[in-house]
Amino acid sequence: MSKFTVAVFSSKPYDNQSLLQCTTDDIEFQFFETRLTEASVLMAQGVDAVCVFVNDILNREVLTQLKNMGINKIVLRCAGFNNVDLSAAKELEMSVARVPAYSPEAVAEHTIALLLTLNRKLHKAYNRIKDNNFSLTGLMGFNLSGKTVGIIGTGKIGVATTQILRGFKANVIAYDPNQSEEFKALGGEYVSIDVLYNQSDIISLHCPLSPTTHHLINDQALEKMKQNVMLINTSRGALIDTQSVIKHLKNKKIGYLALDVYEQESELFFEDHSFDILQDDTFQRLLTFPNVLITGHQGFFTAEALEQIASITISNINDLKANRPCINSL
């Protein structure tokens, strides 16, 4: 019996290792470090399915080329699916499955790590101590206890973040059209989006990217926020209008900005550009602000999360190759 072959795009050594550890004998992987795009889609020639990540492109053109090569099964190694043209996939009768939840605690804990690092300026203190500079000037932070944190999106990650924040004795309010009883049980309170903007000392984004949430944080939203607000995004880069954020960093409306995602990250993140001259002037401008902290989409990156991603991905592949219902299908 021939093996079911899967082309894995945007793969890194840690992806390869985790997938190989969880796979079954009847699945064979072909690993490609390159992103899946219109230019690279022909690399999938001859496989039964493709496995992709957050910055791979699955627009109508790519999907049509895959279908023409006889490939009609796509598995995502992530929860978000904003990079997939689902209407085109449906028209082409292609199956698409994702990993809807993988260690929400991983992203929640990274969110808190960003918050505390930026607040207490741990990154700056670390560098000072290395230079034998023990001055505390400029390192003052604030108590998280008693502060109001606004959570936009109360899915599994939003709830996990809330649970940690409540441990710090922070007041947590949230906006989400779909209210969570688990969030309420933690002592959280649902409010309108405008009330959240107006009352929050810290705002953390945990919602999916969709046409309604694209550039959710824009000039109008930022003008409603408190002066010196802290803004954290560990969800999707395009939730934030970067030019608006830069404007409000300059006028000091935003006192702190922490990003683990970036709207144009597909050309930057997950690769070593330390010897390159970056051409993204907007990203370079963000790096000039002393109150901005950026990590390269590593919120998900824990051993536990990688194991869960691989396990669910393999389960999805097995369901799709057997042509049986897959609970994670889109």
Helices and strands as residue ranges (DSSP letters): E 4-8, H 13-22, E 27-31, G 41-44, E 49-52, H 60-68, E 73-76, H 86-91, E 95-97, H 104-120, H 122-130, E 148-152, H 156-167, E 171-175, H 181-185, E 189-190, H 193-199, E 202-205, H 219-223, E 229-233, G 237-239, H 242-250, E 254-259, G 265-267, H 281-287, E 292-294, H 303-321
